[in-house]
Amino acid sequence: MGSLANKVALVTGASRGIGRAIALKLGAEGAFVIVHYAAARDRAEAVVADIVAAGGAGCIAGADLTATDGVETLFAAIAAQLEPRGDPPIDILVNNAGIGMGRDLLSISPAEYDAVFALNVRAPLFVAQAAAQRMPEGGRIINISSVVGHMAFGGGFVAYGATKAALDYMSRSMAATLGPRGITVNSVAPGATATDFLGDAMQSEAFVASMAATTALRAVGQPGDIADVVAFLASPAARWVTGTRVVASGGTLL
Ligand SMILES: NC(=O)c1ccc[n+]([C@@H]2O[C@H](COP(=O)([O-])OP(=O)(O)OC[C@H]3O[C@@H](n4cnc5c(N)ncnc54)[C@H](OP(=O)(O)O)[C@@H]3O)[C@@H](O)[C@H]2O)c1
């Protein structure tokens, strides 16, 4: 039996990339996993099928988290899925859904700024607020931030980096609020990781090599590298870890 048996986990943006790997890992550890998606319903269903094929269980829940009523839509979908299962609490929330925004001071538009803050900052705050209402003692919130939140990288991520710094701040603040209820909150900060996130650039050997060269371990991360860290923070073994930021980047720019 895995370390997360009888737990319910919600992973946002779990249809692909890092979120998918986290969903598979938490499912393999025994959690019932709610696989959230925005548009890619088929992919989310495939993730649940993979969890089930590995002996686990889960369901999908769709919502555009940039929409004003996105969090309401998400929790209505979750309620519909969990009600037949006896309406269990949500033990683990992984706020993973996020978009990149490669713009510097001179090129970013107000609309781009609003879009990246809506998904990367407003959504995790209000998803956590809603999840906290049904999270028991021993609960876990894990926010996926980025090394970019604390590194300027030449100025090309003026808003994206700010969203991730904001998310790290929110992790500490949430940890203070929820600690008395026995709930831990932490950030996990990946470095460059092989997903759709970096677009076609990941198809370029030269780009991958240049990213790998920025790390001490001389590689680009794989989604599973991040999922293993999240699974630890979600497990009972991490009960004394809260309000912190774990960097999982192979040692970026040491
Ligand atoms: N990959 C990296 O190099 C890297 C590095 C550091 C940090 N991160 C962070 O890691 C997290 C996951 O990134 P990833 O690389 O796995 O990205 P990804 O492969 O692009 O996946 C993004 C996920 O977010 C969901 N999403 C997109 N727009 C959404 C919206 N409007 N509402 C709700 N969900 C939405 C997508 O759902 P659909 O599939 O349904 O569209 C998808 O599941 C992000 O927070 C990112 O900032 C990534």
The ligand as an SDF file (V2000), in Angstrom:
LIG
                    3D

 48 52  0  0  0  0  0  0  0  0999 V2000
    8.4580   23.1540  -18.0780 N   0  0  0  0  0  0  0  0  0  0  0  0
    9.3090   23.9950  -17.4880 C   0  0  0  0  0  0  0  0  0  0  0  0
   10.4460   24.2140  -17.9640 O   0  0  0  0  0  0  0  0  0  0  0  0
    8.9140   24.6710  -16.1910 C   0  0  0  0  0  0  0  0  0  0  0  0
    9.9310   25.2650  -15.4200 C   0  0  0  0  0  0  0  0  0  0  0  0
    9.6050   25.8860  -14.2120 C   0  0  0  0  0  0  0  0  0  0  0  0
    8.2870   25.9020  -13.7860 C   0  0  0  0  0  0  0  0  0  0  0  0
    7.3130   25.3270  -14.5400 N   0  0  0  0  0  0  0  0  0  0  0  0
    5.9250   25.3910  -14.0350 C   0  0  0  0  0  0  0  0  0  0  0  0
    5.3930   24.0840  -13.9640 O   0  0  0  0  0  0  0  0  0  0  0  0
    3.9740   24.1330  -14.1410 C   0  0  0  0  0  0  0  0  0  0  0  0
    3.5830   23.1100  -15.2070 C   0  0  0  0  0  0  0  0  0  0  0  0
    4.2680   23.4170  -16.4130 O   0  0  0  0  0  0  0  0  0  0  0  0
    4.4050   22.3900  -17.6270 P   0  0  0  0  0  0  0  0  0  0  0  0
    5.7770   22.5450  -18.1510 O   0  0  0  0  0  0  0  0  0  0  0  0
    3.9310   21.0410  -17.2660 O   0  0  0  0  0  0  0  0  0  0  0  0
    3.3820   23.0880  -18.6540 O   0  0  0  0  0  0  0  0  0  0  0  0
    2.5200   22.4900  -19.8670 P   0  0  0  0  0  0  0  0  0  0  0  0
    3.0670   21.1960  -20.3390 O   0  0  0  0  0  0  0  0  0  0  0  0
    2.4010   23.6250  -20.8240 O   0  0  0  0  0  0  0  0  0  0  0  0
    1.0740   22.2100  -19.1850 O   0  0  0  0  0  0  0  0  0  0  0  0
    0.2960   23.2800  -18.7220 C   0  0  0  0  0  0  0  0  0  0  0  0
   -0.9440   22.7770  -18.0050 C   0  0  0  0  0  0  0  0  0  0  0  0
   -1.6880   23.9450  -17.5780 O   0  0  0  0  0  0  0  0  0  0  0  0
   -3.0180   23.8540  -18.0580 C   0  0  0  0  0  0  0  0  0  0  0  0
   -3.5700   25.1660  -18.3920 N   0  0  0  0  0  0  0  0  0  0  0  0
   -3.1730   25.9890  -19.4070 C   0  0  0  0  0  0  0  0  0  0  0  0
   -3.9830   27.0700  -19.4790 N   0  0  0  0  0  0  0  0  0  0  0  0
   -4.9130   26.9120  -18.4940 C   0  0  0  0  0  0  0  0  0  0  0  0
   -6.0350   27.6690  -18.0850 C   0  0  0  0  0  0  0  0  0  0  0  0
   -6.3910   28.8120  -18.6920 N   0  0  0  0  0  0  0  0  0  0  0  0
   -6.7690   27.2050  -17.0290 N   0  0  0  0  0  0  0  0  0  0  0  0
   -6.4360   26.0640  -16.4110 C   0  0  0  0  0  0  0  0  0  0  0  0
   -5.3850   25.2960  -16.7610 N   0  0  0  0  0  0  0  0  0  0  0  0
   -4.6410   25.7120  -17.7950 C   0  0  0  0  0  0  0  0  0  0  0  0
   -2.9480   22.9670  -19.2950 C   0  0  0  0  0  0  0  0  0  0  0  0
   -4.2290   22.3720  -19.5340 O   0  0  0  0  0  0  0  0  0  0  0  0
   -4.6700   21.9110  -21.0430 P   0  0  0  0  0  0  0  0  0  0  0  0
   -3.7380   20.8000  -21.4510 O   0  0  0  0  0  0  0  0  0  0  0  0
   -6.0790   21.4320  -20.8710 O   0  0  0  0  0  0  0  0  0  0  0  0
   -4.5370   23.1020  -21.9080 O   0  0  0  0  0  0  0  0  0  0  0  0
   -1.8700   21.9680  -18.8980 C   0  0  0  0  0  0  0  0  0  0  0  0
   -2.4130   20.9070  -18.1630 O   0  0  0  0  0  0  0  0  0  0  0  0
    3.6370   25.5780  -14.5250 C   0  0  0  0  0  0  0  0  0  0  0  0
    3.1540   26.2580  -13.3830 O   0  0  0  0  0  0  0  0  0  0  0  0
    4.9880   26.1630  -14.9350 C   0  0  0  0  0  0  0  0  0  0  0  0
    5.0600   27.5550  -14.7140 O   0  0  0  0  0  0  0  0  0  0  0  0
    7.5950   24.7070  -15.7410 C   0  0  0  0  0  0  0  0  0  0  0  0
  1  2  1  0
  2  3  2  0
  2  4  1  0
  4  5  1  0
  4 48  2  0
  5  6  2  0
  6  7  1  0
  7  8  2  0
  8  9  1  0
  8 48  1  0
  9 10  1  0
  9 46  1  0
 10 11  1  0
 11 12  1  0
 11 44  1  0
 12 13  1  0
 13 14  1  0
 14 15  2  0
 14 16  1  0
 14 17  1  0
 17 18  1  0
 18 19  2  0
 18 20  1  0
 18 21  1  0
 21 22  1  0
 22 23  1  0
 23 24  1  0
 23 42  1  0
 24 25  1  0
 25 26  1  0
 25 36  1  0
 26 27  1  0
 26 35  1  0
 27 28  2  0
 28 29  1  0
 29 30  1  0
 29 35  2  0
 30 31  1  0
 30 32  2  0
 32 33  1  0
 33 34  2  0
 34 35  1  0
 36 37  1  0
 36 42  1  0
 37 38  1  0
 38 39  2  0
 38 40  1  0
 38 41  1  0
 42 43  1  0
 44 45  1  0
 44 46  1  0
 46 47  1  0
M  CHG  2   8   1  16  -1
M  END
$$$$
